[in-house]
Amino acid sequence: LSRIPGDAPTRLQRALHMAGTVLVPWAWERGRETALVNHWAGLDEADWRKQAATALDKGEKAFAMASLANLLLFLHNGKYRSLLDRVLKLRVVHAKPEMHRAVSFEFINQQ
């Protein structure tokens, strides 16, 4: 991952990328599982657990919509492969741009 060709990501970007790909999904799933097992959605509206369950549900929907928008943008311009990469401005670039990447014509035409 790199910001611009030849430029490596900063330590902060690496740390945030690790947190966003490992820690945040793990914590989100734990919170979601806890809300489902303890039936937080069925509690009284004034209860903070009901509000947390509602926030988790709305957050998942918002993330799904943002991910869909990012996918469409990625298919259009090919810059950022994930929503996290877009937020951190990390792009995938070739380590050696001058490297020869010839693929045989027979391999491309396989059906």
TORRO-935884 format. One record per residue: residue number from 1; residue in one letter; chain; x, y, z of N, C-alpha, C, O in turn. Coordinates in pm, whole numbers, padded with zeros to 5 digits. Example, Ala and Ser with C-alpha at 12.3 -4.5 7.8 and 13.67 -1.06 7.14 Angstrom:
+-----+------+------+--------+--------+--------+--------+--------+--------+--------+--------+--------+--------+--------+--------+
| pos | code | unit |    n.X |    n.Y |    n.Z |   ca.X |   ca.Y |   ca.Z |    c.X |    c.Y |    c.Z |    o.X |    o.Y |    o.Z |
+-----+------+------+--------+--------+--------+--------+--------+--------+--------+--------+--------+--------+--------+--------+
|   1 |    A |    A |  01319 | -00569 |  00780 |  01230 | -00450 |  00780 |  01320 | -00330 |  00780 |  01424 | -00332 |  00846 |
|   2 |    S |    A |  01285 | -00225 |  00708 |  01367 | -00106 |  00714 |  01290 |  00003 |  00787 |  01341 |  00114 |  00804 |
+-----+------+------+--------+--------+--------+--------+--------+--------+--------+--------+--------+--------+--------+--------+
This chain:
+-----+------+------+--------+--------+--------+--------+--------+--------+--------+--------+--------+--------+--------+--------+
| pos | code | unit |    n.X |    n.Y |    n.Z |   ca.X |   ca.Y |   ca.Z |    c.X |    c.Y |    c.Z |    o.X |    o.Y |    o.Z |
+-----+------+------+--------+--------+--------+--------+--------+--------+--------+--------+--------+--------+--------+--------+
|   1 |    L |    A |  00084 | -00117 |  00000 |  00000 |  00000 |  00000 |  00088 |  00124 |  00000 |  00192 |  00129 |  00067 |
|   2 |    S |    A |  00047 |  00222 | -00075 |  00128 |  00342 | -00083 |  00041 |  00462 | -00117 | -00061 |  00448 | -00185 |
|   3 |    R |    A |  00080 |  00578 | -00071 |  00004 |  00700 | -00100 |  00020 |  00741 | -00244 | -00079 |  00758 | -00315 |
|   4 |    I |    A |  00142 |  00758 | -00290 |  00171 |  00787 | -00429 |  00285 |  00695 | -00470 |  00359 |  00648 | -00383 |
|   5 |    P |    A |  00301 |  00668 | -00599 |  00407 |  00576 | -00639 |  00542 |  00615 | -00581 |  00586 |  00730 | -00594 |
|   6 |    G |    A |  00608 |  00519 | -00518 |  00739 |  00543 | -00460 |  00734 |  00595 | -00318 |  00839 |  00611 | -00256 |
|   7 |    D |    A |  00617 |  00621 | -00265 |  00603 |  00676 | -00131 |  00538 |  00571 | -00040 |  00427 |  00527 | -00067 |
|   8 |    A |    A |  00608 |  00532 |  00065 |  00557 |  00431 |  00157 |  00457 |  00491 |  00255 |  00464 |  00611 |  00283 |
|   9 |    P |    A |  00365 |  00410 |  00306 |  00270 |  00463 |  00405 |  00340 |  00498 |  00536 |  00442 |  00437 |  00571 |
|  10 |    T |    A |  00287 |  00596 |  00606 |  00346 |  00637 |  00733 |  00314 |  00534 |  00842 |  00229 |  00447 |  00822 |
|  11 |    R |    A |  00380 |  00546 |  00953 |  00352 |  00455 |  01065 |  00209 |  00470 |  01114 |  00143 |  00372 |  01148 |
|  12 |    L |    A |  00161 |  00593 |  01117 |  00024 |  00618 |  01160 | -00075 |  00550 |  01064 | -00172 |  00488 |  01108 |
|  13 |    Q |    A | -00051 |  00563 |  00934 | -00138 |  00497 |  00836 | -00136 |  00346 |  00854 | -00240 |  00281 |  00846 |
|  14 |    R |    A | -00019 |  00290 |  00877 | -00009 |  00145 |  00899 | -00085 |  00103 |  01023 | -00156 |  00002 |  01023 |
|  15 |    A |    A | -00069 |  00179 |  01131 | -00137 |  00147 |  01257 | -00288 |  00159 |  01240 | -00363 |  00073 |  01287 |
|  16 |    L |    A | -00334 |  00264 |  01174 | -00477 |  00281 |  01152 | -00533 |  00174 |  01059 | -00646 |  00129 |  01076 |
|  17 |    H |    A | -00454 |  00133 |  00960 | -00496 |  00027 |  00869 | -00510 | -00105 |  00945 | -00606 | -00179 |  00924 |
|  18 |    M |    A | -00416 | -00134 |  01032 | -00423 | -00256 |  01113 | -00545 | -00251 |  01205 | -00618 | -00349 |  01217 |
|  19 |    A |    A | -00566 | -00137 |  01270 | -00681 | -00123 |  01359 | -00811 | -00136 |  01281 | -00906 | -00198 |  01329 |
|  20 |    G |    A | -00817 | -00078 |  01164 | -00938 | -00081 |  01083 | -00968 | -00215 |  01020 | -01083 | -00244 |  00988 |
|  21 |    T |    A | -00867 | -00297 |  01000 | -00890 | -00428 |  00938 | -00899 | -00541 |  01039 | -00953 | -00647 |  01007 |
|  22 |    V |    A | -00846 | -00522 |  01159 | -00846 | -00629 |  01259 | -00928 | -00590 |  01382 | -01024 | -00659 |  01416 |
|  23 |    L |    A | -00891 | -00483 |  01449 | -00951 | -00449 |  01577 | -01096 | -00400 |  01567 | -01182 | -00445 |  01642 |
|  24 |    V |    A | -01122 | -00310 |  01475 | -01258 | -00255 |  01462 | -01359 | -00363 |  01423 | -01464 | -00371 |  01486 |
|  25 |    P |    A | -01332 | -00446 |  01320 | -01429 | -00552 |  01289 | -01449 | -00650 |  01404 | -01561 | -00697 |  01428 |
|  26 |    W |    A | -01342 | -00682 |  01476 | -01354 | -00774 |  01589 | -01442 | -00712 |  01697 | -01533 | -00778 |  01748 |
|  27 |    A |    A | -01418 | -00586 |  01733 | -01498 | -00519 |  01837 | -01643 | -00502 |  01792 | -01735 | -00518 |  01872 |
|  28 |    W |    A | -01662 | -00470 |  01665 | -01798 | -00453 |  01612 | -01874 | -00585 |  01622 | -01990 | -00587 |  01664 |
|  29 |    E |    A | -01810 | -00693 |  01582 | -01875 | -00824 |  01587 | -01906 | -00866 |  01730 | -02011 | -00924 |  01756 |
|  30 |    R |    A | -01817 | -00839 |  01821 | -01842 | -00871 |  01963 | -01961 | -00792 |  02016 | -02046 | -00848 |  02086 |
|  31 |    G |    A | -01968 | -00665 |  01985 | -02081 | -00583 |  02029 | -02212 | -00630 |  01968 | -02316 | -00635 |  02034 |
|  32 |    R |    A | -02207 | -00663 |  01840 | -02326 | -00712 |  01770 | -02374 | -00844 |  01829 | -02494 | -00863 |  01852 |
|  33 |    E |    A | -02280 | -00933 |  01852 | -02314 | -01063 |  01911 | -02373 | -01047 |  02051 | -02471 | -01114 |  02086 |
|  34 |    T |    A | -02314 | -00960 |  02131 | -02366 | -00935 |  02266 | -02508 | -00880 |  02260 | -02594 | -00920 |  02339 |
|  35 |    A |    A | -02533 | -00788 |  02167 | -02667 | -00730 |  02153 | -02768 | -00835 |  02111 | -02882 | -00834 |  02158 |
|  36 |    L |    A | -02728 | -00927 |  02022 | -02821 | -01031 |  01977 | -02849 | -01134 |  02086 | -02964 | -01171 |  02109 |
|  37 |    V |    A | -02745 | -01179 |  02153 | -02761 | -01283 |  02256 | -02844 | -01231 |  02373 | -02926 | -01305 |  02428 |
|  38 |    N |    A | -02825 | -01108 |  02411 | -02895 | -01050 |  02526 | -03025 | -00980 |  02488 | -03089 | -00918 |  02574 |
|  39 |    H |    A | -03066 | -00989 |  02360 | -03193 | -00933 |  02312 | -03208 | -00785 |  02343 | -03311 | -00741 |  02395 |
|  40 |    W |    A | -03104 | -00708 |  02312 | -03108 | -00564 |  02339 | -03215 | -00495 |  02255 | -03270 | -00394 |  02298 |
|  41 |    A |    A | -03245 | -00546 |  02136 | -03341 | -00480 |  02048 | -03482 | -00483 |  02106 | -03565 | -00400 |  02069 |
|  42 |    G |    A | -03512 | -00577 |  02196 | -03645 | -00587 |  02254 | -03665 | -00509 |  02382 | -03772 | -00516 |  02443 |
|  43 |    L |    A | -03567 | -00435 |  02425 | -03577 | -00359 |  02549 | -03653 | -00228 |  02529 | -03688 | -00192 |  02416 |
|  44 |    D |    A | -03679 | -00158 |  02638 | -03749 | -00030 |  02636 | -03667 |  00075 |  02560 | -03544 |  00072 |  02562 |
|  45 |    E |    A | -03736 |  00166 |  02494 | -03670 |  00270 |  02412 | -03573 |  00356 |  02492 | -03473 |  00403 |  02438 |
|  46 |    A |    A | -03599 |  00377 |  02618 | -03514 |  00465 |  02699 | -03386 |  00396 |  02743 | -03293 |  00463 |  02788 |
|  47 |    D |    A | -03379 |  00265 |  02732 | -03261 |  00189 |  02777 | -03143 |  00213 |  02682 | -03159 |  00210 |  02560 |
|  48 |    W |    A | -03026 |  00235 |  02738 | -02907 |  00262 |  02656 | -02872 |  00141 |  02569 | -02813 |  00158 |  02462 |
|  49 |    R |    A | -02906 |  00021 |  02613 | -02875 | -00098 |  02533 | -02960 | -00103 |  02407 | -02911 | -00144 |  02301 |
|  50 |    K |    A | -03085 | -00063 |  02417 | -03172 | -00055 |  02299 | -03117 |  00048 |  02201 | -03114 |  00025 |  02080 |
|  51 |    Q |    A | -03073 |  00162 |  02254 | -03015 |  00267 |  02170 | -02886 |  00219 |  02104 | -02858 |  00252 |  01989 |
|  52 |    A |    A | -02806 |  00141 |  02179 | -02682 |  00086 |  02122 | -02713 | -00014 |  02012 | -02646 | -00014 |  01909 |
|  53 |    A |    A | -02813 | -00098 |  02032 | -02852 | -00196 |  01930 | -02901 | -00125 |  01804 | -02870 | -00167 |  01692 |
|  54 |    T |    A | -02977 | -00018 |  01822 | -03026 |  00060 |  01709 | -02909 |  00127 |  01636 | -02905 |  00130 |  01513 |
|  55 |    A |    A | -02815 |  00180 |  01712 | -02697 |  00244 |  01652 | -02613 |  00142 |  01574 | -02562 |  00172 |  01467 |
|  56 |    L |    A | -02598 |  00021 |  01628 | -02524 | -00084 |  01558 | -02592 | -00118 |  01425 | -02525 | -00133 |  01323 |
|  57 |    D |    A | -02724 | -00129 |  01428 | -02799 | -00161 |  01307 | -02785 | -00052 |  01202 | -02761 | -00080 |  01084 |
|  58 |    K |    A | -02800 |  00073 |  01245 | -02787 |  00186 |  01152 | -02644 |  00199 |  01100 | -02622 |  00233 |  00984 |
|  59 |    G |    A | -02546 |  00172 |  01188 | -02406 |  00176 |  01146 | -02374 |  00072 |  01041 | -02299 |  00099 |  00946 |
|  60 |    E |    A | -02429 | -00048 |  01057 | -02407 | -00153 |  00957 | -02467 | -00115 |  00822 | -02405 | -00137 |  00718 |
|  61 |    K |    A | -02586 | -00057 |  00825 | -02650 | -00016 |  00699 | -02572 |  00097 |  00632 | -02554 |  00096 |  00510 |
|  62 |    A |    A | -02526 |  00194 |  00711 | -02449 |  00305 |  00656 | -02317 |  00255 |  00597 | -02274 |  00301 |  00492 |
|  63 |    F |    A | -02253 |  00160 |  00667 | -02127 |  00105 |  00617 | -02149 |  00028 |  00487 | -02068 |  00037 |  00395 |
|  64 |    A |    A | -02258 | -00046 |  00479 | -02288 | -00120 |  00357 | -02310 | -00025 |  00239 | -02262 | -00052 |  00129 |
|  65 |    M |    A | -02381 |  00083 |  00262 | -02405 |  00180 |  00155 | -02274 |  00248 |  00113 | -02250 |  00267 | -00006 |
|  66 |    A |    A | -02192 |  00286 |  00210 | -02064 |  00350 |  00178 | -01972 |  00253 |  00105 | -01899 |  00293 |  00014 |
|  67 |    S |    A | -01974 |  00126 |  00143 | -01893 |  00025 |  00075 | -01938 |  00005 | -00068 | -01856 | -00012 | -00158 |
|  68 |    L |    A | -02069 |  00007 | -00090 | -02121 | -00003 | -00227 | -02077 |  00117 | -00310 | -02034 |  00101 | -00424 |
|  69 |    A |    A | -02087 |  00235 | -00253 | -02042 |  00356 | -00325 | -01893 |  00348 | -00356 | -01850 |  00385 | -00465 |
|  70 |    N |    A | -01814 |  00298 | -00260 | -01671 |  00284 | -00283 | -01643 |  00182 | -00393 | -01554 |  00204 | -00476 |
|  71 |    L |    A | -01719 |  00072 | -00396 | -01701 | -00029 | -00501 | -01727 |  00032 | -00638 | -01650 |  00011 | -00731 |
|  72 |    L |    A | -01835 |  00109 | -00649 | -01865 |  00173 | -00777 | -01756 |  00271 | -00818 | -01717 |  00277 | -00934 |
|  73 |    L |    A | -01706 |  00348 | -00722 | -01595 |  00440 | -00752 | -01468 |  00363 | -00790 | -01395 |  00404 | -00879 |
|  74 |    F |    A | -01444 |  00251 | -00723 | -01326 |  00170 | -00756 | -01337 |  00114 | -00897 | -01239 |  00114 | -00972 |
|  75 |    L |    A | -01455 |  00067 | -00934 | -01473 |  00015 | -01070 | -01459 |  00126 | -01173 | -01419 |  00100 | -01287 |
|  76 |    H |    A | -01491 |  00249 | -01135 | -01480 |  00362 | -01227 | -01336 |  00408 | -01246 | -01291 |  00427 | -01359 |
|  77 |    N |    A | -01262 |  00426 | -01134 | -01127 |  00481 | -01147 | -01015 |  00390 | -01097 | -00898 |  00415 | -01127 |
|  78 |    G |    A | -01048 |  00285 | -01021 | -00948 |  00187 | -00978 | -00847 |  00234 | -00876 | -00738 |  00178 | -00868 |
|  79 |    K |    A | -00879 |  00336 | -00797 | -00780 |  00389 | -00703 | -00781 |  00318 | -00568 | -00679 |  00262 | -00528 |
|  80 |    Y |    A | -00892 |  00321 | -00499 | -00898 |  00270 | -00361 | -00984 |  00145 | -00357 | -01103 |  00151 | -00387 |
|  81 |    R |    A | -00926 |  00033 | -00319 | -00997 | -00095 | -00324 | -01093 | -00115 | -00209 | -01184 | -00197 | -00220 |
|  82 |    S |    A | -01076 | -00045 | -00098 | -01168 | -00058 |  00014 | -01199 |  00080 |  00071 | -01131 |  00179 |  00043 |
|  83 |    L |    A | -01303 |  00084 |  00152 | -01343 |  00209 |  00214 | -01233 |  00260 |  00308 | -01207 |  00380 |  00315 |
|  84 |    L |    A | -01171 |  00169 |  00380 | -01062 |  00207 |  00470 | -00943 |  00264 |  00392 | -00883 |  00363 |  00434 |
|  85 |    D |    A | -00909 |  00202 |  00280 | -00802 |  00256 |  00196 | -00835 |  00397 |  00148 | -00747 |  00482 |  00141 |
|  86 |    R |    A | -00961 |  00421 |  00114 | -01002 |  00554 |  00069 | -00989 |  00656 |  00181 | -00940 |  00767 |  00159 |
|  87 |    V |    A | -01032 |  00621 |  00301 | -01024 |  00713 |  00414 | -00878 |  00745 |  00448 | -00845 |  00860 |  00476 |
|  88 |    L |    A | -00792 |  00642 |  00444 | -00650 |  00663 |  00476 | -00568 |  00709 |  00357 | -00449 |  00736 |  00370 |
|  89 |    K |    A | -00631 |  00717 |  00240 | -00565 |  00755 |  00115 | -00448 |  00662 |  00081 | -00339 |  00708 |  00047 |
|  90 |    L |    A | -00472 |  00532 |  00093 | -00373 |  00431 |  00059 | -00411 |  00364 | -00072 | -00524 |  00316 | -00087 |
|  91 |    R |    A | -00318 |  00359 | -00166 | -00343 |  00293 | -00293 | -00245 |  00178 | -00310 | -00134 |  00181 | -00257 |
|  92 |    V |    A | -00288 |  00079 | -00384 | -00200 | -00033 | -00417 | -00123 |  00005 | -00543 | -00182 |  00037 | -00646 |
|  93 |    V |    A |  00008 |  00000 | -00534 |  00092 |  00029 | -00650 |  00195 | -00083 | -00664 |  00223 | -00155 | -00568 |
|  94 |    H |    A |  00249 | -00096 | -00784 |  00353 | -00197 | -00808 |  00481 | -00159 | -00734 |  00521 | -00042 | -00734 |
|  95 |    A |    A |  00544 | -00257 | -00672 |  00669 | -00231 | -00602 |  00777 | -00191 | -00702 |  00860 | -00104 | -00673 |
|  96 |    K |    A |  00776 | -00254 | -00819 |  00872 | -00223 | -00925 |  00793 | -00194 | -01052 |  00759 | -00288 | -01126 |
|  97 |    P |    A |  00763 | -00069 | -01080 |  00682 | -00036 | -01197 |  00746 | -00078 | -01330 |  00675 | -00102 | -01428 |
|  98 |    E |    A |  00878 | -00085 | -01332 |  00946 | -00118 | -01457 |  00951 | -00268 | -01487 |  01000 | -00309 | -01591 |
|  99 |    M |    A |  00899 | -00349 | -01394 |  00905 | -00494 | -01411 |  00815 | -00539 | -01527 |  00705 | -00487 | -01544 |
| 100 |    H |    A |  00864 | -00635 | -01605 |  00791 | -00687 | -01720 |  00681 | -00782 | -01672 |  00708 | -00877 | -01599 |
| 101 |    R |    A |  00557 | -00756 | -01715 |  00443 | -00837 | -01671 |  00373 | -00901 | -01790 |  00252 | -00886 | -01805 |
| 102 |    A |    A |  00444 | -00970 | -01870 |  00385 | -01032 | -01988 |  00306 | -01157 | -01949 |  00354 | -01244 | -01878 |
| 103 |    V |    A |  00184 | -01162 | -01998 |  00100 | -01279 | -01979 |  00074 | -01336 | -02117 |  00043 | -01262 | -02211 |
| 104 |    S |    A |  00088 | -01467 | -02131 |  00073 | -01527 | -02263 | -00068 | -01509 | -02316 | -00165 | -01507 | -02241 |
| 105 |    F |    A | -00077 | -01496 | -02446 | -00205 | -01475 | -02511 | -00298 | -01595 | -02489 | -00419 | -01577 | -02475 |
| 106 |    E |    A | -00243 | -01717 | -02486 | -00322 | -01837 | -02463 | -00387 | -01836 | -02325 | -00501 | -01880 | -02309 |
| 107 |    F |    A | -00315 | -01787 | -02226 | -00370 | -01781 | -02090 | -00486 | -01682 | -02081 | -00586 | -01708 | -02014 |
| 108 |    I |    A | -00472 | -01569 | -02148 | -00577 | -01467 | -02146 | -00703 | -01517 | -02214 | -00814 | -01484 | -02170 |
| 109 |    N |    A | -00689 | -01595 | -02319 | -00806 | -01640 | -02397 | -00868 | -01769 | -02345 | -00952 | -01827 | -02414 |
| 110 |    Q |    A | -00830 | -01817 | -02228 | -00892 | -01937 | -02173 | -01039 | -01912 | -02144 | -01078 | -01805 | -02099 |
| 111 |    Q |    A | -01118 | -02015 | -02171 | -01262 | -02000 | -02142 | -01310 | -02114 | -02057 | -01428 | -02119 | -02022 |
+-----+------+------+--------+--------+--------+--------+--------+--------+--------+--------+--------+--------+--------+--------+
